Amino acid sequence: MSTGLAITFIILALIVGLVGGFFIARQYMMKYLKENPPINEDMLRMMMTQMGRKPSEKQVRQVMSQMSKATDKMDKKKK
């Protein structure tokens, strides 16, 4: 086997590995963020309090519901 051919195979394997790794990592992060959203009810309450509002439980649930619906809508658009 010539040296040039061996180098070509190594570079090709590296490129395939990088592309495959990128897509696997992307899928993993999308799944992780869907299961563990970056904002939860406690964070939402804290933000509303900092904005000068005293949030009721109903308001917090409504905002969380709206965020969930928006996320689901975006997921459906992507598919």
All heavy atoms as a GROMACS GRO file, in nm:
protein
  628
    1MET      N    1   0.086  -0.118   0.000
    1MET     CA    2   0.000   0.000   0.000
    1MET      C    3   0.090   0.123   0.000
    1MET      O    4   0.182   0.136   0.079
    1MET     CB    5  -0.090  -0.003   0.123
    1MET     CG    6  -0.182   0.116   0.133
    1MET     SD    7  -0.276   0.118   0.286
    1MET     CE    8  -0.431   0.059   0.228
    2SER      N    9   0.058   0.215  -0.087
    2SER     CA   10   0.142   0.334  -0.096
    2SER      C   11   0.111   0.430   0.017
    2SER      O   12   0.004   0.429   0.077
    2SER     CB   13   0.121   0.402  -0.231
    2SER     OG   14  -0.007   0.460  -0.236
    3THR      N   15   0.206   0.515   0.046
    3THR     CA   16   0.193   0.612   0.155
    3THR      C   17   0.082   0.714   0.125
    3THR      O   18   0.007   0.752   0.214
    3THR     CB   19   0.327   0.685   0.175
    3THR    OG1   20   0.430   0.589   0.192
    3THR    CG2   21   0.322   0.775   0.296
    4GLY      N   22   0.071   0.755   0.002
    4GLY     CA   23  -0.031   0.852  -0.038
    4GLY      C   24  -0.172   0.799  -0.017
    4GLY      O   25  -0.262   0.870   0.028
    5LEU      N   26  -0.190   0.671  -0.049
    5LEU     CA   27  -0.321   0.609  -0.031
    5LEU      C   28  -0.356   0.596   0.117
    5LEU      O   29  -0.470   0.620   0.157
    5LEU     CB   30  -0.323   0.472  -0.099
    5LEU     CG   31  -0.457   0.400  -0.108
    5LEU    CD1   32  -0.558   0.485  -0.186
    5LEU    CD2   33  -0.440   0.265  -0.175
    6ALA      N   34  -0.257   0.562   0.197
    6ALA     CA   35  -0.279   0.551   0.342
    6ALA      C   36  -0.316   0.686   0.401
    6ALA      O   37  -0.409   0.696   0.484
    6ALA     CB   38  -0.154   0.496   0.410
    7ILE      N   39  -0.250   0.790   0.361
    7ILE     CA   40  -0.280   0.925   0.410
    7ILE      C   41  -0.421   0.966   0.367
    7ILE      O   42  -0.496   1.025   0.444
    7ILE     CB   43  -0.173   1.026   0.362
    7ILE    CG1   44  -0.040   0.996   0.431
    7ILE    CG2   45  -0.218   1.169   0.389
    7ILE    CD1   46   0.076   1.077   0.380
    8THR      N   47  -0.459   0.932   0.245
    8THR     CA   48  -0.593   0.964   0.196
    8THR      C   49  -0.700   0.894   0.279
    8THR      O   50  -0.801   0.956   0.316
    8THR     CB   51  -0.607   0.923   0.048
    8THR    OG1   52  -0.506   0.989  -0.029
    8THR    CG2   53  -0.743   0.961  -0.005
    9PHE      N   54  -0.679   0.767   0.310
    9PHE     CA   55  -0.775   0.694   0.394
    9PHE      C   56  -0.785   0.753   0.534
    9PHE      O   57  -0.894   0.762   0.591
    9PHE     CB   58  -0.738   0.545   0.402
    9PHE     CG   59  -0.774   0.468   0.279
    9PHE    CD1   60  -0.689   0.369   0.232
    9PHE    CD2   61  -0.892   0.491   0.211
    9PHE    CE1   62  -0.721   0.295   0.119
    9PHE    CE2   63  -0.926   0.419   0.098
    9PHE     CZ   64  -0.840   0.321   0.052
   10ILE      N   65  -0.673   0.793   0.590
   10ILE     CA   66  -0.672   0.852   0.724
   10ILE      C   67  -0.750   0.983   0.725
   10ILE      O   68  -0.834   1.007   0.813
   10ILE     CB   69  -0.528   0.872   0.774
   10ILE    CG1   70  -0.463   0.736   0.802
   10ILE    CG2   71  -0.525   0.960   0.900
   10ILE    CD1   72  -0.315   0.743   0.829
   11ILE      N   73  -0.726   1.067   0.626
   11ILE     CA   74  -0.798   1.196   0.618
   11ILE      C   75  -0.946   1.173   0.596
   11ILE      O   76  -1.031   1.239   0.656
   11ILE     CB   77  -0.736   1.283   0.507
   11ILE    CG1   78  -0.595   1.328   0.549
   11ILE    CG2   79  -0.824   1.405   0.479
   11ILE    CD1   80  -0.518   1.401   0.443
   12LEU      N   81  -0.980   1.078   0.509
   12LEU     CA   82  -1.120   1.047   0.482
   12LEU      C   83  -1.190   0.996   0.609
   12LEU      O   84  -1.302   1.038   0.640
   12LEU     CB   85  -1.131   0.944   0.370
   12LEU     CG   86  -1.272   0.909   0.323
   12LEU    CD1   87  -1.339   1.033   0.265
   12LEU    CD2   88  -1.266   0.799   0.219
   13ALA      N   89  -1.123   0.908   0.682
   13ALA     CA   90  -1.181   0.855   0.807
   13ALA      C   91  -1.198   0.968   0.910
   13ALA      O   92  -1.298   0.971   0.982
   13ALA     CB   93  -1.092   0.745   0.863
   14LEU      N   94  -1.105   1.059   0.915
   14LEU     CA   95  -1.115   1.173   1.007
   14LEU      C   96  -1.235   1.261   0.973
   14LEU      O   97  -1.312   1.299   1.062
   14LEU     CB   98  -0.985   1.255   1.003
   14LEU     CG   99  -0.979   1.377   1.093
   14LEU    CD1  100  -0.984   1.334   1.240
   14LEU    CD2  101  -0.853   1.457   1.066
   15ILE      N  102  -1.254   1.288   0.846
   15ILE     CA  103  -1.367   1.373   0.803
   15ILE      C  104  -1.499   1.304   0.833
   15ILE      O  105  -1.592   1.366   0.886
   15ILE     CB  106  -1.354   1.408   0.653
   15ILE    CG1  107  -1.237   1.503   0.632
   15ILE    CG2  108  -1.484   1.470   0.600
   15ILE    CD1  109  -1.202   1.528   0.488
   16VAL      N  110  -1.510   1.174   0.802
   16VAL     CA  111  -1.633   1.100   0.830
   16VAL      C  112  -1.660   1.098   0.981
   16VAL      O  113  -1.774   1.115   1.025
   16VAL     CB  114  -1.625   0.957   0.772
   16VAL    CG1  115  -1.739   0.870   0.823
   16VAL    CG2  116  -1.625   0.962   0.620
   17GLY      N  117  -1.558   1.078   1.061
   17GLY     CA  118  -1.573   1.078   1.206
   17GLY      C  119  -1.619   1.213   1.260
   17GLY      O  120  -1.704   1.219   1.348
   18LEU      N  121  -1.564   1.320   1.208
   18LEU     CA  122  -1.605   1.454   1.252
   18LEU      C  123  -1.750   1.484   1.217
   18LEU      O  124  -1.826   1.535   1.299
   18LEU     CB  125  -1.513   1.560   1.191
   18LEU     CG  126  -1.372   1.568   1.248
   18LEU    CD1  127  -1.287   1.664   1.166
   18LEU    CD2  128  -1.376   1.612   1.394
   19VAL      N  129  -1.789   1.451   1.095
   19VAL     CA  130  -1.928   1.476   1.052
   19VAL      C  131  -2.024   1.389   1.134
   19VAL      O  132  -2.126   1.437   1.184
   19VAL     CB  133  -1.943   1.451   0.901
   19VAL    CG1  134  -2.090   1.452   0.860
   19VAL    CG2  135  -1.866   1.555   0.822
   20GLY      N  136  -1.991   1.262   1.150
   20GLY     CA  137  -2.077   1.174   1.229
   20GLY      C  138  -2.086   1.219   1.374
   20GLY      O  139  -2.194   1.219   1.434
   21GLY      N  140  -1.975   1.258   1.432
   21GLY     CA  141  -1.973   1.306   1.570
   21GLY      C  142  -2.056   1.432   1.589
   21GLY      O  143  -2.125   1.448   1.690
   22PHE      N  144  -2.051   1.521   1.490
   22PHE     CA  145  -2.131   1.643   1.497
   22PHE      C  146  -2.279   1.611   1.504
   22PHE      O  147  -2.352   1.664   1.588
   22PHE     CB  148  -2.101   1.733   1.376
   22PHE     CG  149  -2.195   1.848   1.364
   22PHE    CD1  150  -2.182   1.959   1.445
   22PHE    CD2  151  -2.299   1.846   1.272
   22PHE    CE1  152  -2.270   2.066   1.434
   22PHE    CE2  153  -2.387   1.951   1.260
   22PHE     CZ  154  -2.372   2.062   1.343
   23PHE      N  155  -2.326   1.524   1.414
   23PHE     CA  156  -2.469   1.494   1.411
   23PHE      C  157  -2.514   1.415   1.534
   23PHE      O  158  -2.624   1.436   1.584
   23PHE     CB  159  -2.506   1.422   1.282
   23PHE     CG  160  -2.510   1.514   1.164
   23PHE    CD1  161  -2.412   1.508   1.066
   23PHE    CD2  162  -2.610   1.609   1.152
   23PHE    CE1  163  -2.415   1.595   0.959
   23PHE    CE2  164  -2.614   1.696   1.046
   23PHE     CZ  165  -2.516   1.690   0.948
   24ILE      N  166  -2.430   1.326   1.584
   24ILE     CA  167  -2.465   1.253   1.706
   24ILE      C  168  -2.473   1.348   1.825
   24ILE      O  169  -2.567   1.342   1.904
   24ILE     CB  170  -2.363   1.140   1.730
   24ILE    CG1  171  -2.381   1.031   1.625
   24ILE    CG2  172  -2.379   1.082   1.870
   24ILE    CD1  173  -2.272   0.926   1.626
   25ALA      N  174  -2.377   1.439   1.836
   25ALA     CA  175  -2.379   1.536   1.946
   25ALA      C  176  -2.499   1.629   1.935
   25ALA      O  177  -2.561   1.664   2.036
   25ALA     CB  178  -2.250   1.617   1.946
   26ARG      N  179  -2.535   1.667   1.814
   26ARG     CA  180  -2.651   1.756   1.794
   26ARG      C  181  -2.780   1.688   1.839
   26ARG      O  182  -2.862   1.747   1.908
   26ARG     CB  183  -2.659   1.793   1.646
   26ARG     CG  184  -2.771   1.888   1.613
   26ARG     CD  185  -2.760   1.931   1.466
   26ARG     NE  186  -2.873   2.012   1.431
   26ARG     CZ  187  -2.982   1.966   1.371
   26ARG    NH1  188  -2.992   1.839   1.341
   26ARG    NH2  189  -3.082   2.046   1.342
   27GLN      N  190  -2.798   1.562   1.799
   27GLN     CA  191  -2.918   1.488   1.840
   27GLN      C  192  -2.923   1.472   1.991
   27GLN      O  193  -3.028   1.486   2.053
   27GLN     CB  194  -2.920   1.351   1.773
   27GLN     CG  195  -2.961   1.354   1.628
   27GLN     CD  196  -3.102   1.404   1.611
   27GLN    OE1  197  -3.123   1.513   1.559
   27GLN    NE2  198  -3.199   1.330   1.656
   28TYR      N  199  -2.809   1.443   2.053
   28TYR     CA  200  -2.804   1.426   2.198
   28TYR      C  201  -2.843   1.555   2.269
   28TYR      O  202  -2.921   1.553   2.364
   28TYR     CB  203  -2.663   1.382   2.240
   28TYR     CG  204  -2.646   1.378   2.389
   28TYR    CD1  205  -2.698   1.272   2.463
   28TYR    CD2  206  -2.581   1.480   2.458
   28TYR    CE1  207  -2.684   1.268   2.600
   28TYR    CE2  208  -2.566   1.477   2.594
   28TYR     CZ  209  -2.618   1.371   2.665
   28TYR     OH  210  -2.605   1.368   2.801
   29MET      N  211  -2.791   1.668   2.223
   29MET     CA  212  -2.821   1.795   2.288
   29MET      C  213  -2.968   1.834   2.269
   29MET      O  214  -3.031   1.887   2.361
   29MET     CB  215  -2.731   1.907   2.234
   29MET     CG  216  -2.590   1.901   2.288
   29MET     SD  217  -2.581   1.901   2.468
   29MET     CE  218  -2.647   2.061   2.507
   30MET      N  219  -3.024   1.808   2.153
   30MET     CA  220  -3.166   1.838   2.130
   30MET      C  221  -3.253   1.755   2.224
   30MET      O  222  -3.348   1.806   2.282
   30MET     CB  223  -3.203   1.814   1.984
   30MET     CG  224  -3.145   1.918   1.891
   30MET     SD  225  -3.170   1.883   1.717
   30MET     CE  226  -3.347   1.882   1.704
   31LYS      N  227  -3.220   1.628   2.240
   31LYS     CA  228  -3.295   1.540   2.329
   31LYS      C  229  -3.280   1.586   2.474
   31LYS      O  230  -3.377   1.593   2.549
   31LYS     CB  231  -3.246   1.396   2.314
   31LYS     CG  232  -3.318   1.298   2.403
   31LYS     CD  233  -3.260   1.159   2.387
   31LYS     CE  234  -3.324   1.068   2.490
   31LYS     NZ  235  -3.247   0.946   2.508
   32TYR      N  236  -3.159   1.623   2.513
   32TYR     CA  237  -3.132   1.667   2.650
   32TYR      C  238  -3.211   1.794   2.682
   32TYR      O  239  -3.271   1.806   2.788
   32TYR     CB  240  -2.983   1.690   2.669
   32TYR     CG  241  -2.949   1.742   2.806
   32TYR    CD1  242  -2.938   1.656   2.914
   32TYR    CD2  243  -2.928   1.878   2.828
   32TYR    CE1  244  -2.908   1.703   3.040
   32TYR    CE2  245  -2.898   1.926   2.953
   32TYR     CZ  246  -2.887   1.838   3.060
   32TYR     OH  247  -2.859   1.885   3.184
   33LEU      N  248  -3.210   1.892   2.591
   33LEU     CA  249  -3.280   2.017   2.616
   33LEU      C  250  -3.431   1.999   2.617
   33LEU      O  251  -3.503   2.070   2.686
   33LEU     CB  252  -3.241   2.122   2.512
   33LEU     CG  253  -3.100   2.178   2.528
   33LEU    CD1  254  -3.065   2.269   2.412
   33LEU    CD2  255  -3.085   2.251   2.660
   34LYS      N  256  -3.481   1.902   2.542
   34LYS     CA  257  -3.625   1.876   2.544
   34LYS      C  258  -3.666   1.814   2.677
   34LYS      O  259  -3.769   1.848   2.734
   34LYS     CB  260  -3.663   1.784   2.429
   34LYS     CG  261  -3.812   1.765   2.416
   34LYS     CD  262  -3.847   1.693   2.290
   34LYS     CE  263  -3.998   1.687   2.278
   34LYS     NZ  264  -4.041   1.653   2.145
   35GLU      N  265  -3.583   1.722   2.729
   35GLU     CA  266  -3.614   1.657   2.855
   35GLU      C  267  -3.587   1.748   2.975
   35GLU      O  268  -3.653   1.738   3.077
   35GLU     CB  269  -3.532   1.529   2.869
   35GLU     CG  270  -3.574   1.421   2.773
   35GLU     CD  271  -3.481   1.301   2.776
   35GLU    OE1  272  -3.381   1.303   2.852
   35GLU    OE2  273  -3.508   1.204   2.704
   36ASN      N  274  -3.487   1.835   2.966
   36ASN     CA  275  -3.448   1.924   3.075
   36ASN      C  276  -3.446   2.068   3.024
   36ASN      O  277  -3.339   2.120   2.990
   36ASN     CB  278  -3.309   1.887   3.127
   36ASN     CG  279  -3.302   1.744   3.171
   36ASN    OD1  280  -3.383   1.700   3.249
   36ASN    ND2  281  -3.206   1.671   3.118
   37PRO      N  282  -3.562   2.132   3.017
   37PRO     CA  283  -3.565   2.267   2.963
   37PRO      C  284  -3.479   2.362   3.046
   37PRO      O  285  -3.464   2.344   3.167
   37PRO     CB  286  -3.712   2.307   2.970
   37PRO     CG  287  -3.779   2.206   3.053
   37PRO     CD  288  -3.692   2.086   3.061
   38PRO      N  289  -3.421   2.462   2.981
   38PRO     CA  290  -3.330   2.552   3.051
   38PRO      C  291  -3.401   2.645   3.150
   38PRO      O  292  -3.335   2.711   3.229
   38PRO     CB  293  -3.264   2.632   2.940
   38PRO     CG  294  -3.356   2.620   2.825
   38PRO     CD  295  -3.427   2.489   2.839
   39ILE      N  296  -3.533   2.652   3.146
   39ILE     CA  297  -3.606   2.738   3.240
   39ILE      C  298  -3.715   2.654   3.306
   39ILE      O  299  -3.779   2.574   3.242
   39ILE     CB  300  -3.666   2.861   3.169
   39ILE    CG1  301  -3.723   2.958   3.270
   39ILE    CG2  302  -3.769   2.821   3.068
   39ILE    CD1  303  -3.751   3.094   3.212
   40ASN      N  304  -3.729   2.671   3.437
   40ASN     CA  305  -3.833   2.599   3.509
   40ASN      C  306  -3.922   2.698   3.583
   40ASN      O  307  -3.903   2.819   3.573
   40ASN     CB  308  -3.772   2.495   3.603
   40ASN     CG  309  -3.679   2.556   3.706
   40ASN    OD1  310  -3.687   2.674   3.734
   40ASN    ND2  311  -3.592   2.475   3.761
   41GLU      N  312  -4.018   2.648   3.656
   41GLU     CA  313  -4.116   2.735   3.722
   41GLU      C  314  -4.053   2.827   3.825
   41GLU      O  315  -4.092   2.943   3.838
   41GLU     CB  316  -4.226   2.650   3.786
   41GLU     CG  317  -4.313   2.579   3.686
   41GLU     CD  318  -4.420   2.494   3.751
   41GLU    OE1  319  -4.435   2.500   3.874
   41GLU    OE2  320  -4.490   2.423   3.677
   42ASP      N  321  -3.954   2.777   3.899
   42ASP     CA  322  -3.889   2.862   3.999
   42ASP      C  323  -3.815   2.978   3.935
   42ASP      O  324  -3.820   3.092   3.984
   42ASP     CB  325  -3.791   2.779   4.084
   42ASP     CG  326  -3.862   2.677   4.169
   42ASP    OD1  327  -3.979   2.702   4.207
   42ASP    OD2  328  -3.802   2.571   4.198
   43MET      N  329  -3.747   2.952   3.824
   43MET     CA  330  -3.677   3.059   3.752
   43MET      C  331  -3.777   3.161   3.699
   43MET      O  332  -3.752   3.282   3.703
   43MET     CB  333  -3.596   3.002   3.637
   43MET     CG  334  -3.477   2.923   3.677
   43MET     SD  335  -3.402   2.859   3.526
   43MET     CE  336  -3.243   2.814   3.588
   44LEU      N  337  -3.888   3.113   3.649
   44LEU     CA  338  -3.992   3.201   3.596
   44LEU      C  339  -4.048   3.291   3.706
   44LEU      O  340  -4.066   3.412   3.686
   44LEU     CB  341  -4.103   3.119   3.532
   44LEU     CG  342  -4.210   3.194   3.456
   44LEU    CD1  343  -4.149   3.274   3.342
   44LEU    CD2  344  -4.312   3.097   3.403
   45ARG      N  345  -4.075   3.233   3.823
   45ARG     CA  346  -4.124   3.313   3.936
   45ARG      C  347  -4.023   3.422   3.974
   45ARG      O  348  -4.059   3.536   3.999
   45ARG     CB  349  -4.148   3.224   4.057
   45ARG     CG  350  -4.280   3.154   4.057
   45ARG     CD  351  -4.307   3.085   4.190
   45ARG     NE  352  -4.408   2.985   4.170
   45ARG     CZ  353  -4.386   2.858   4.138
   45ARG    NH1  354  -4.264   2.814   4.127
   45ARG    NH2  355  -4.485   2.775   4.119
   46MET      N  356  -3.896   3.384   3.976
   46MET     CA  357  -3.792   3.478   4.013
   46MET      C  358  -3.784   3.592   3.911
   46MET      O  359  -3.773   3.710   3.949
   46MET     CB  360  -3.656   3.408   4.021
   46MET     CG  361  -3.547   3.494   4.077
   46MET     SD  362  -3.381   3.420   4.082
   46MET     CE  363  -3.410   3.247   4.083
   47MET      N  364  -3.794   3.561   3.783
   47MET     CA  365  -3.790   3.664   3.680
   47MET      C  366  -3.909   3.758   3.691
   47MET      O  367  -3.895   3.880   3.679
   47MET     CB  368  -3.785   3.601   3.541
   47MET     CG  369  -3.653   3.541   3.506
   47MET     SD  370  -3.635   3.494   3.333
   47MET     CE  371  -3.768   3.378   3.310
   48MET      N  372  -4.028   3.702   3.713
   48MET     CA  373  -4.147   3.786   3.725
   48MET      C  374  -4.137   3.876   3.849
   48MET      O  375  -4.177   3.992   3.845
   48MET     CB  376  -4.273   3.699   3.729
   48MET     CG  377  -4.302   3.630   3.598
   48MET     SD  378  -4.444   3.522   3.608
   48MET     CE  379  -4.570   3.629   3.542
   49THR      N  380  -4.083   3.823   3.957
   49THR     CA  381  -4.067   3.902   4.079
   49THR      C  382  -3.967   4.015   4.055
   49THR      O  383  -3.988   4.128   4.099
   49THR     CB  384  -4.019   3.813   4.195
   49THR    OG1  385  -4.113   3.708   4.213
   49THR    CG2  386  -4.008   3.892   4.323
   50GLN      N  387  -3.859   3.989   3.983
   50GLN     CA  388  -3.760   4.091   3.953
   50GLN      C  389  -3.815   4.200   3.863
   50GLN      O  390  -3.770   4.314   3.867
   50GLN     CB  391  -3.636   4.029   3.888
   50GLN     CG  392  -3.553   3.948   3.984
   50GLN     CD  393  -3.438   3.877   3.915
   50GLN    OE1  394  -3.431   3.871   3.793
   50GLN    NE2  395  -3.349   3.820   3.996
   51MET      N  396  -3.915   4.164   3.781
   51MET     CA  397  -3.978   4.264   3.695
   51MET      C  398  -4.084   4.344   3.769
   51MET      O  399  -4.150   4.429   3.710
   51MET     CB  400  -4.040   4.198   3.572
   51MET     CG  401  -3.937   4.145   3.474
   51MET     SD  402  -4.008   4.086   3.320
   51MET     CE  403  -4.101   3.944   3.373
   52GLY      N  404  -4.104   4.314   3.896
   52GLY     CA  405  -4.198   4.392   3.975
   52GLY      C  406  -4.338   4.334   3.979
   52GLY      O  407  -4.432   4.403   4.017
   53ARG      N  408  -4.354   4.210   3.940
   53ARG     CA  409  -4.486   4.145   3.943
   53ARG      C  410  -4.486   4.037   4.049
   53ARG      O  411  -4.388   3.968   4.067
   53ARG     CB  412  -4.516   4.080   3.808
   53ARG     CG  413  -4.528   4.180   3.695
   53ARG     CD  414  -4.571   4.113   3.569
   53ARG     NE  415  -4.702   4.050   3.590
   53ARG     CZ  416  -4.764   3.977   3.501
   53ARG    NH1  417  -4.708   3.955   3.386
   53ARG    NH2  418  -4.881   3.924   3.527
   54LYS      N  419  -4.596   4.022   4.114
   54LYS     CA  420  -4.614   3.914   4.210
   54LYS      C  421  -4.690   3.805   4.134
   54LYS      O  422  -4.813   3.813   4.119
   54LYS     CB  423  -4.692   3.962   4.332
   54LYS     CG  424  -4.723   3.854   4.433
   54LYS     CD  425  -4.598   3.807   4.503
   54LYS     CE  426  -4.640   3.709   4.613
   54LYS     NZ  427  -4.542   3.608   4.634
   55PRO      N  428  -4.621   3.703   4.086
   55PRO     CA  429  -4.689   3.603   4.002
   55PRO      C  430  -4.776   3.508   4.084
   55PRO      O  431  -4.736   3.462   4.191
   55PRO     CB  432  -4.574   3.527   3.938
   55PRO     CG  433  -4.462   3.540   4.035
   55PRO     CD  434  -4.480   3.675   4.100
   56SER      N  435  -4.894   3.482   4.032
   56SER     CA  436  -4.980   3.381   4.093
   56SER      C  437  -4.944   3.246   4.031
   56SER      O  438  -4.877   3.240   3.927
   56SER     CB  439  -5.127   3.413   4.070
   56SER     OG  440  -5.158   3.399   3.933
   57GLU      N  441  -4.987   3.141   4.094
   57GLU     CA  442  -4.958   3.006   4.042
   57GLU      C  443  -5.020   2.989   3.903
   57GLU      O  444  -4.961   2.927   3.815
   57GLU     CB  445  -5.013   2.901   4.138
   57GLU     CG  446  -4.971   2.761   4.106
   57GLU     CD  447  -4.821   2.738   4.119
   57GLU    OE1  448  -4.755   2.809   4.197
   57GLU    OE2  449  -4.770   2.649   4.048
   58LYS      N  450  -5.137   3.048   3.882
   58LYS     CA  451  -5.205   3.038   3.752
   58LYS      C  452  -5.122   3.105   3.643
   58LYS      O  453  -5.108   3.051   3.533
   58LYS     CB  454  -5.343   3.104   3.762
   58LYS     CG  455  -5.423   3.094   3.635
   58LYS     CD  456  -5.559   3.156   3.652
   58LYS     CE  457  -5.639   3.149   3.523
   58LYS     NZ  458  -5.770   3.213   3.534
   59GLN      N  459  -5.066   3.223   3.673
   59GLN     CA  460  -4.984   3.292   3.574
   59GLN      C  461  -4.860   3.212   3.538
   59GLN      O  462  -4.822   3.202   3.421
   59GLN     CB  463  -4.942   3.429   3.627
   59GLN     CG  464  -5.054   3.529   3.636
   59GLN     CD  465  -5.010   3.657   3.705
   59GLN    OE1  466  -4.918   3.655   3.788
   59GLN    NE2  467  -5.076   3.766   3.673
   60VAL      N  468  -4.798   3.154   3.638
   60VAL     CA  469  -4.677   3.075   3.613
   60VAL      C  470  -4.710   2.956   3.526
   60VAL      O  471  -4.640   2.925   3.429
   60VAL     CB  472  -4.614   3.030   3.747
   60VAL    CG1  473  -4.500   2.932   3.723
   60VAL    CG2  474  -4.566   3.149   3.827
   61ARG      N  475  -4.820   2.888   3.556
   61ARG     CA  476  -4.861   2.771   3.476
   61ARG      C  477  -4.894   2.811   3.332
   61ARG      O  478  -4.862   2.739   3.238
   61ARG     CB  479  -4.982   2.702   3.538
   61ARG     CG  480  -4.958   2.650   3.676
   61ARG     CD  481  -4.917   2.508   3.673
   61ARG     NE  482  -4.904   2.459   3.810
   61ARG     CZ  483  -4.817   2.370   3.846
   61ARG    NH1  484  -4.738   2.317   3.758
   61ARG    NH2  485  -4.809   2.332   3.971
   62GLN      N  486  -4.959   2.927   3.315
   62GLN     CA  487  -4.994   2.973   3.181
   62GLN      C  488  -4.869   3.000   3.098
   62GLN      O  489  -4.861   2.960   2.982
   62GLN     CB  490  -5.079   3.100   3.188
   62GLN     CG  491  -5.223   3.077   3.225
   62GLN     CD  492  -5.300   3.207   3.238
   62GLN    OE1  493  -5.242   3.314   3.259
   62GLN    NE2  494  -5.432   3.198   3.228
   63VAL      N  495  -4.772   3.068   3.157
   63VAL     CA  496  -4.650   3.100   3.084
   63VAL      C  497  -4.573   2.972   3.049
   63VAL      O  498  -4.523   2.956   2.937
   63VAL     CB  499  -4.562   3.198   3.165
   63VAL    CG1  500  -4.426   3.217   3.099
   63VAL    CG2  501  -4.632   3.331   3.181
   64MET      N  502  -4.565   2.879   3.144
   64MET     CA  503  -4.497   2.753   3.116
   64MET      C  504  -4.569   2.675   3.005
   64MET      O  505  -4.505   2.616   2.918
   64MET     CB  506  -4.489   2.667   3.243
   64MET     CG  507  -4.392   2.718   3.347
   64MET     SD  508  -4.221   2.730   3.292
   64MET     CE  509  -4.179   2.558   3.277
   65SER      N  510  -4.701   2.679   3.006
   65SER     CA  511  -4.780   2.612   2.902
   65SER      C  512  -4.754   2.676   2.766
   65SER      O  513  -4.737   2.605   2.666
   65SER     CB  514  -4.927   2.619   2.937
   65SER     OG  515  -5.006   2.570   2.833
   66GLN      N  516  -4.749   2.809   2.762
   66GLN     CA  517  -4.723   2.879   2.636
   66GLN      C  518  -4.584   2.844   2.583
   66GLN      O  519  -4.566   2.824   2.463
   66GLN     CB  520  -4.736   3.029   2.656
   66GLN     CG  521  -4.877   3.077   2.676
   66GLN     CD  522  -4.884   3.224   2.714
   66GLN    OE1  523  -4.784   3.288   2.743
   66GLN    NE2  524  -5.006   3.278   2.716
   67MET      N  525  -4.487   2.839   2.672
   67MET     CA  526  -4.351   2.805   2.629
   67MET      C  527  -4.346   2.661   2.576
   67MET      O  528  -4.280   2.634   2.476
   67MET     CB  529  -4.254   2.823   2.746
   67MET     CG  530  -4.230   2.968   2.780
   67MET     SD  531  -4.131   2.993   2.928
   67MET     CE  532  -3.988   2.898   2.895
   68SER      N  533  -4.416   2.572   2.640
   68SER     CA  534  -4.420   2.433   2.596
   68SER      C  535  -4.485   2.421   2.459
   68SER      O  536  -4.436   2.349   2.372
   68SER     CB  537  -4.494   2.349   2.699
   68SER     OG  538  -4.505   2.217   2.655
   69LYS      N  539  -4.595   2.492   2.440
   69LYS     CA  540  -4.664   2.489   2.311
   69LYS      C  541  -4.575   2.546   2.201
   69LYS      O  542  -4.572   2.493   2.089
   69LYS     CB  543  -4.794   2.567   2.318
   69LYS     CG  544  -4.904   2.496   2.391
   69LYS     CD  545  -5.030   2.579   2.395
   69LYS     CE  546  -5.138   2.513   2.479
   69LYS     NZ  547  -5.258   2.599   2.491
   70ALA      N  548  -4.504   2.654   2.230
   70ALA     CA  549  -4.416   2.715   2.131
   70ALA      C  550  -4.303   2.620   2.093
   70ALA      O  551  -4.267   2.607   1.975
   70ALA     CB  552  -4.358   2.846   2.185
   71THR      N  553  -4.250   2.550   2.190
   71THR     CA  554  -4.143   2.453   2.164
   71THR      C  555  -4.195   2.338   2.079
   71THR      O  556  -4.130   2.296   1.983
   71THR     CB  557  -4.086   2.398   2.296
   71THR    OG1  558  -4.041   2.507   2.376
   71THR    CG2  559  -3.972   2.303   2.270
   72ASP      N  560  -4.314   2.288   2.111
   72ASP     CA  561  -4.374   2.179   2.033
   72ASP      C  562  -4.401   2.223   1.890
   72ASP      O  563  -4.380   2.148   1.795
   72ASP     CB  564  -4.503   2.130   2.097
   72ASP     CG  565  -4.479   2.058   2.229
   72ASP    OD1  566  -4.364   2.017   2.256
   72ASP    OD2  567  -4.576   2.042   2.307
   73LYS      N  568  -4.446   2.347   1.874
   73LYS     CA  569  -4.476   2.399   1.742
   73LYS      C  570  -4.348   2.409   1.658
   73LYS      O  571  -4.348   2.376   1.541
   73LYS     CB  572  -4.541   2.537   1.755
   73LYS     CG  573  -4.600   2.591   1.629
   73LYS     CD  574  -4.675   2.721   1.655
   73LYS     CE  575  -4.743   2.773   1.533
   73LYS     NZ  576  -4.813   2.899   1.557
   74MET      N  577  -4.240   2.452   1.720
   74MET     CA  578  -4.112   2.461   1.650
   74MET      C  579  -4.062   2.322   1.610
   74MET      O  580  -4.008   2.304   1.501
   74MET     CB  581  -4.008   2.532   1.735
   74MET     CG  582  -4.029   2.681   1.744
   74MET     SD  583  -3.917   2.769   1.854
   74MET     CE  584  -3.762   2.690   1.830
   75ASP      N  585  -4.080   2.225   1.697
   75ASP     CA  586  -4.038   2.088   1.667
   75ASP      C  587  -4.116   2.031   1.549
   75ASP      O  588  -4.060   1.962   1.465
   75ASP     CB  589  -4.055   1.998   1.789
   75ASP     CG  590  -3.953   2.025   1.898
   75ASP    OD1  591  -3.851   2.091   1.868
   75ASP    OD2  592  -3.975   1.982   2.013
   76LYS      N  593  -4.246   2.060   1.544
   76LYS     CA  594  -4.328   2.010   1.433
   76LYS      C  595  -4.289   2.076   1.302
   76LYS      O  596  -4.293   2.014   1.196
   76LYS     CB  597  -4.476   2.035   1.460
   76LYS     CG  598  -4.531   1.942   1.567
   76LYS     CD  599  -4.678   1.968   1.593
   76LYS     CE  600  -4.730   1.878   1.705
   76LYS     NZ  601  -4.869   1.905   1.738
   77LYS      N  602  -4.250   2.204   1.307
   77LYS     CA  603  -4.208   2.274   1.185
   77LYS      C  604  -4.080   2.214   1.130
   77LYS      O  605  -4.062   2.204   1.009
   77LYS     CB  606  -4.183   2.422   1.215
   77LYS     CG  607  -4.298   2.512   1.188
   77LYS     CD  608  -4.257   2.655   1.202
   77LYS     CE  609  -4.370   2.747   1.163
   77LYS     NZ  610  -4.333   2.887   1.177
   78LYS      N  611  -3.989   2.174   1.219
   78LYS     CA  612  -3.862   2.118   1.176
   78LYS      C  613  -3.880   1.984   1.106
   78LYS      O  614  -3.804   1.949   1.016
   78LYS     CB  615  -3.767   2.102   1.294
   78LYS     CG  616  -3.712   2.233   1.343
   78LYS     CD  617  -3.616   2.213   1.458
   78LYS     CE  618  -3.566   2.346   1.509
   78LYS     NZ  619  -3.474   2.328   1.621
   79LYS      N  620  -3.980   1.908   1.147
   79LYS     CA  621  -4.002   1.776   1.088
   79LYS      C  622  -4.079   1.789   0.962
   79LYS      O  623  -4.066   1.799   0.860
   79LYS     CB  624  -4.082   1.687   1.184
   79LYS     CG  625  -4.002   1.651   1.304
   79LYS     CD  626  -4.081   1.562   1.395
   79LYS     CE  627  -3.999   1.526   1.518
   79LYS     NZ  628  -4.069   1.443   1.609
   0.00000   0.00000   0.00000
